[in-house]
Amino acid sequence: VRRTLFILPLALLACGDGRAAEDRTGASAALDAMRSTVLEAVLGKDATAIASLYVDDAVLHDVGGQLITGRKAIEARIAAVLPRVEAYSLTSHRFEASGDLAYDQETFQLTMAAADGGEPQTITGHHLVIIKRQPDGTWKVVQSGIWVGVAASMEGMHH
């Protein structure tokens, strides 16, 4: 009897680990698919495809420090910028998942045509995306933030 009692917690622990691995794999696959969708949509100048990755009440912190709330507003912002995008790449650096939430810390490189017809500008920056599993099992972006450079007053700050 004692042996059975010892094995049961291990079996329950193993089930939990399996679920955690499943969550991690599902979220990771969803993020990979999202990155592919974004890269294809940038090439096709399709703001709707990118916006479809967000929940209705998603929040985007854009590179200018603006807070954009709602998928429709996010789509409008993307649509305003997308025509000038000449090249885009995205690289994942740190991924974490737990239960129905996951995040990915990424870097990006973006080449934009100049509004005045001058030389294109290449911007390198950071992107943090937070995704959440929806009731139907799909993963959607609930919040994301983009930034380039760090304010001089923050450079010396550490955790």
Secondary structure, 3 states (H helix, E strand, C coil): CHHHHHHHHHHHHHHHHHHHHHHHHHHHHHHHHHHHHHHHHHHHCCHHHHHCCEEEEEEEECCCCCEEECHHHHHHHHHHHHHHEEEEEEEEEEEEEECCEEEEEEEEEEEECCCCCCCCEEEEEEEEEEEEECCCCCEEEEEEEEECCCCHHHCCCCC
